[in-house]
Amino acid sequence: MTAHSSYLSTPVRIKGKATNTLRHLLTAIRRTSSKLYLLIDEYDNFINEVMVADADVYRGLVETGGPFKELFKSVKSAMRGQGIERVFVTGVSPVALNDITSGFNIGKNLSLDPDLAGLCGFREQEIRDLLAPIAAERGLSPETVEELVDTMRTWYNGYRFTDDPAGDDEELLYNPTNVLYFLDHIYRRGKPPQELYDENLRTDRGKPAFLARSAAGAGVVEQITEGGDEVTVARLAKSFSVENLTARLEKNQDAVASMLYYMGLLTLTDVPERLRIPNLVVRKLFLDRLLEIHLTDIEDSSGARRLAMTFFRDGDPEPLLAFFEEKLLPVLSNRDRGAAPQGPGRSGSGVNETGIKTLFLSILFDDTRYVTFSEVELGQEYADLCLLVRPEMRRYGYYDLLFEFKLVRRRELGKKGRELREMDEDALRELAPVRKALAEARDQADRYRAALVGSQGAETLNLRTYVVVAVGLERMLGEESASPS
């Protein structure tokens, strides 16, 4: 009250219910010539956390007579000449917004308004303007500045908040929280943070887990991660009610994808019905969840991470392939049932090379040590998977990694699963389809390796190149296709 004593002559009592505090404030406002502009940020943060934890408690907050709905009814009433001139509300999810509509049915949803498309993120020029004084103070070279911008572009850029191609959406936006986290580290330490993900956003990790509890949610996570980081929806849902939310998320993949959009885990594209993963930070969240879906035992998932760490240092793929064969191929085999995928790069009743590559990547993805590229262009072709050591981590001796994946289906081999599981590895490699897949993979991997070395420089890389062939979703074969650099 002291800070506003020159504007308000009457004390405002902050006590008890929020509606009581609002009533006291409005009484004080009406005794002045001023009007009140009410700004509510993250109105749904608490309420959504409650919804995830306990839907019954959530209903108690938003139903008629509940404190959340009553507060918004009071705000609505106050806009009828009682002192509130304008209200601007921001949040993430449209769930709570839908459930309080009867208490606040005078609002206009501007979430997809093209005039506000740039409001919720930084443009690249703004990034450069923020970085310029830091670079000057730290004495960073122009080349270093470009490297820093490129890192932020890879990890934080990619958001689009309007479906109007004629609107203010010509340039994709950067996640502001992660950008400020990154710049603060540059300012204080003169180098990028080891972890490129701001821990203040750690609650985002639970969002895919919450949605993936349902069959539809798990299906969307698999489709996004295995289908080129994109998912197609019939239409983006504009609102949800908790009364039908559970049923919709259980069966309706469009509802799941829409919720992921509002949670900031998917973004709009220039194709109206298509959503995609915006950047590597979010991709990491999905890959983590994908691994948890397939490895329900915590010890198995932590064991996979330990194997990956060993592989980064010694380059021996055998323990990793053995783990994949024992723990993950049975899951994929059960899902596949021998059926072909719906199409190239898409998930469906069958499993394709992309699904195997993505699950392999979910084990290896490590943002503290690597910059990861899937389907990276090398020599006018596309390598399946490439992990390049971050410049500041090279002194620890980690290998740069390049992979080419192949899948030989059981029907091509004319053998039963049990036969493949019991077959000697040398005999398995001599099967004509397997021998052909290995030869093609070696040839492709060698071309990709030459193109990568040519673009990066042999003196820069500590490169090892591998081919991996899944045989009938029963066995995993792998080898290094060239000697270490």
N, C-alpha and C positions, 0 to 999 in steps of 0.2 A: 504494500500500500504506500510506503514512504516514497518509492520511486515515481508514483503516479499522483502524489498529493496535489500537485499543481493543476491536475486535470479533474480529480475527483474530490469533492468536499466531504463525501460521506464514506466512512470506513466500510470495507468489504470483509465480511466474515467468511473465512474459509474453514468450514466445520461441517461434519456430517456428510450427508448425501451430496453428490455433485450437483443435483438439481437445486438444492438449497443455496449452494455457493453461487450458482448462476443467477438465481433469483435476487440475491443480495447485490451482485454485480450490476444487474440490470436496473435495480432501484437507484444505485449510485449514478449510473449512466443517464437515466432519465432526468436527473437534476442538473444536467449539464447540457450544453449545446452540441455535444459530440455524438457520433454514432459509433457503434462497436462493429469491427470487422473480426470475425471469428475464423482462425486458421487451425484446422485439425490435421495433424500429420500422423500417418500410420494408424488411423482409427481402428484398423482391424488386427493390429499386431497381437495384442493380448487375446482378443476374442478368437483369432484363428488358432493360437496355441491351445486354447481351451477346447476348441472343436476337435483338434487332432487327439487330445488326451482323453476327453470325455464328452461325447455328444450330448448326454443328458444335462450336464452342467451348462453346456453351451445353450441349449434350449431355454434353460431357466434364465439366462442373461438376456436373451433377445425376444422371448415371448411377451405377450401383453402383461404389463405389470413388472416385467424384468427391468433391472437398472439400466441396461444398455439402451433398450428401446425407449424407456421413460426419459432418458437424457435427451435423445434426439427429438422426442415429442416436445420437450421443453424448448429446445433450440428452434424448432419449427414455429412454435407459438410466439417466441420472442421476435421473430421476423415479421410479425403482424403489427408493426408499430410499437413494439415494446422495447426497442433499443438495439437490436441486431440488424445491421444494414445488409451485410453480405456474409456468406459462409463459403469457405473453400476447404474441401475435404480431400485428403490424399490417403491412399492405402495401397494394398497389393491385391487382395482377393475380393472378388465380387460376391462372396458368400454372405458375409455379414451385411453388406449393402442391400442385398435382396431381402434378408430377413427383417430389416428395420424399415423397409419401404413404407409400411402402413403408418409408421411413426414419423417418417420424414419423406413424404412423397412429393416434395417440391424441388428436389434436386435434379440436375441435368448431368448425365454421364458424359464426360469429355475424354474418356480413356483413349479413344481412337481418333480424336479430333486432329486433323493434319496441321492445324495452326499451332498445336501444342506438342508436336511430335519430337521437337528437340529439347523439351523441358527437363527430361529425366536422365540426361546423360551429357557427356562432354563430346564436342566435335574435335577432330584432330588438331585444328588450328588452336583451339583453346588449350589442348595438351601442350602444344609447342610453346604457347605464350607462358604457361605455368612453368615449363621446364627451362626456359631461356635464362631467367635470373639465377636459378639454381646452378645451371651449367657455368654461368659467368663466375659465380662465387666459388665453385668447386674447380674451376679451370678445366672443364671437360672439353675435349676437342669436338669439332663438328662431326667427325666420324663416330665418336662415342655417342653423341646426341642422337644421331640417326639410328644407331644400334638400340638405344633405349626406347626410342619411338617405335621401332620395329618390334621390340619385345612386347610393349604395351598393345600394339596393334594385334599381335598374334594372340595374346592372352585375354585382353579386356574389350576389344572392339566387337561389333557385329550386331548391335541391337537396332531394331526398327519398331516404331510404335504407332504406325498408321498404315491402314490398308488402302489409302488413297494415293495412287502413283503420281497424281498431280500436286500432292501436298508438299509440306516442308520436310521431305524425307530423302533428299538426294544423297545425303551422306549418312553412313551408319554411325551409331553412337557408341561411346566407351562407357563401361561401368564406372561411375564416379567414385564409389567407395574404394575399389581396387586401385584406381589411378592415383588417388590421394595417398593411399597406403604406400604405393610404389614410389611416388615422388618424395614423400616424407623420408623414406629410407635413403633415397639418393641424396637428399639434403643433409641428413645426419651422418651418413656413412660414406657417401661418395660412390656407391655401387648398388646394384639391384639387390633386393632381399633374396635370401636363399629360398624361402617359400613365397611363391607368387600369388598366394591366395590369402586375403585378409581374414584373420581369425574372427573378426567382428561379424563375418558372414557365415560363421560355422553352422548356424541354424539352418542354412540352405541345405546342408547335407541330409537333414532329416526329411526334407520335402519329397524327394523321389522315393525314400523308404516308406513314407506314409501312403503315397499313391500306389506303390508297387505291391502293397499288401493284397490287393484285389487281382483277379485274373486279368481284367482289362488293363489295369495299371502295369502289371508285369509284362503284358503283351506290348504295351506302348514303349516301355523301356527297351525291350528287345528289338522292336521295330526301328526305333530311333538309332540305337547304337549299331545295329547290323544293316541298316538300310541307307547309309550315306548321310547320317546325322539329320535326316528329315522325316517328317510324318505328314500325311495328307488327312485333312478333316473335311467333312461336308460343310461345316460352318463353324466359326469361332463362337462359342457360347458367350453371351453377354452377362448372364447372372446365374447364380445357383441358390437354391434354398437347402438348408440342412435337412429338411424333411425328405427331399428326393436325392440329396447328394450321395448318400451311401449306395442307393440302388443304381444311380447313374455311373458312379465310379467303379462299381462292381462289373457292369456289363457294357458300358458305353465308352469306347476308346476316344471318341471325339470329346467327351466331357473331361477325360483324363488329360488329353493333350491341351485342351483349353485351360484347365487349371494350371498345368505346367507353364503355359504362356503367362498367366497372371502372376505366377510365382517367380517369374524372371528366368526360368530354366529353358524356355523356348522363345523364339522371336518370330515376327512376321517376315515374309519374303515378298518378292515382287509378283509371286503367284498367289492369288487370293486365298486358295484353299490349302496352302502349304506352310507348315511351320518348321523351323530348324533350330539346331543347337547353335547359339551365337558365337561361342569361342571355346578356347581350350580349358578355361577354368570350369565352365559348365560341363564340358565333355568329361572332365575328370569325375565330376559328381555322378554322372550317368554310368561311367565305367565302373566306379566303385560299387554302385548299386547293382549293376549287372553281375559282377563277381559274387556279391552277396546272395543274389537270387539263385545262382548255380552252386555256390558253396555255402550251404546253410550252417555248417559247423564252423565256429569261430576259429578253432585251431587249424582247420584246413585253409581258411582265407589268410590267416597270419603266416602259415607255412608257405603259402604261395609267395607272399611278399619277401620272406627270408630267402627263398630260392632265387627270386629275381635279383636281390641285392648281391648274392654270390655270383650270379651270372654276369652282372655288370662288371665285376672285377676279374673273373677268370675266363669268361667267354665260353665255358663248357655248356652246351645246350642239353646234354643228356639228362641231368636230374630234372630240369624243367619240363622236358618232353615226357619223361616217365610220370611226373606228377599230372600233367595234362591228360595223359592216356588213362591213368588210374582214376582220377577224380572227376574230370570234366567230359571226356568222351562218352561215358555211360549216360550222362544227363542229356547230351546232344543226341545220342542214338535213340533214346526213348522219345525225345521230342520229334525227331525226324520221321521215324516209322517207315523209312525207305522212300518217302515222298519227295518229289522235286520241289524246289522253291518256286514261289509265284512268279518270279522274274529275276533278272540279273540285279544284284545289289539289294534285293528285297527279302524281308523275312516272310515266313509263311508256314505251311505245314512241314516244309523241308528245311534243311540246313545247307547253306552254300559256303563257298570259300570265305566270303565276307564275314559270316557268322563266326567261323573258326578264328580268322584273323582278329576280329574285334574282341573275342574272349581272351585270346593270347595277349592282346594289347592291354586288356583290363588288369592282367597280372604285371605287365612291364611298365605301365604308365607311372612315371615318377617325375613330377614337375620340379623337384628340388635339384635334380641332376641333369635332366634331359629336356630338350625341345622335341616334341613328337610330331611326326607328319604321317598321315595316312593317305595313301594314293598320291604321293608327292610326284610332281612331274620331273622326270630326269631323261634328257635326250629325246624329247617328244614322246615319251612313254611314261607310264605311271607305276612306280614301285609300290608294292603292297604296304610296307611299313618301314619307316626310317626313324631312328632315335639318335639325335645328335647331342653330344655332351655340351652343356651350357659353358660358355667361355671361362667363367670364373671357377668351374668345377674340373677343368682339364688337368689341373695340377695333381688331382687325386688318382689319376691313372685309369679312369673309367673308359670302356670301349664305346666308340660309335657303332651303331648296330643297324644293319640293313637286312630285311627279310623278304622272301618271296614264298607265298603259300599256294598249295594245290590240294584239291580234294578228289580222291578217286572213289567213286561210289561202289557199293557192294555189288550192285547189279552188273557193273562193268567187269567185275572179277568172276562172276558166276560161282561164288562161294558163300557159305553160311558164316554168320558172325563168329560162331565157335571155332570154325576152321581158321579164320583169320587171327583170332586171339591166340591160338595154340601154335601157329606157324612160326618156324625159325625166321629170324630177321633176314638172313641172307636169302632164304627161299622167297620171302615176301618181296624183297627188292627185285627178284628176278621175274616176278609176274609182269607180263607185257604192259598192262596199263600203268602199273606202278613205275616200271622202268622208264616208260615214256614221260610220265609226269615229272619224275626226277630230272630227266634230261632237259625238258622244257624249262623247268624251274632254274636249273643251273645256268642255262643259256641266258635267260632273262636276268637273273641275279648278276651275272658277270657284266652284262650291258649296263645295268643300273649302277653297278659299282664303278665302272669306268666313267660314266657320266657324272656321278657324284664327286669322284676324285678330281675330275676335270673342272668342276664348278667351284669346289671348296679348296682344292690344293692338297696334294699328298702330304705335305709337311704339316698341315693343320689337323688332319684326321688321324685317329687311331682306330681304323675301321676294320670290322669283321662282318662278313656277309654269310647269310645262312639261307638254306632252302628247307622248307618244312612241308611234308606231305601227310595228310590224314588219309588213312586207308580204311574205307568202309565205316568210318566213325568207330572203329575198333582198335586201331593202332595209330601211333604217331611216329613217323620216320623223319629224321633231320640230319643235316650235316653242314659243315662249313664249306662254302663253294669256292673259297680262295684262301690263300694263306694270309695271316694277319699283316697289316701294314707295317 
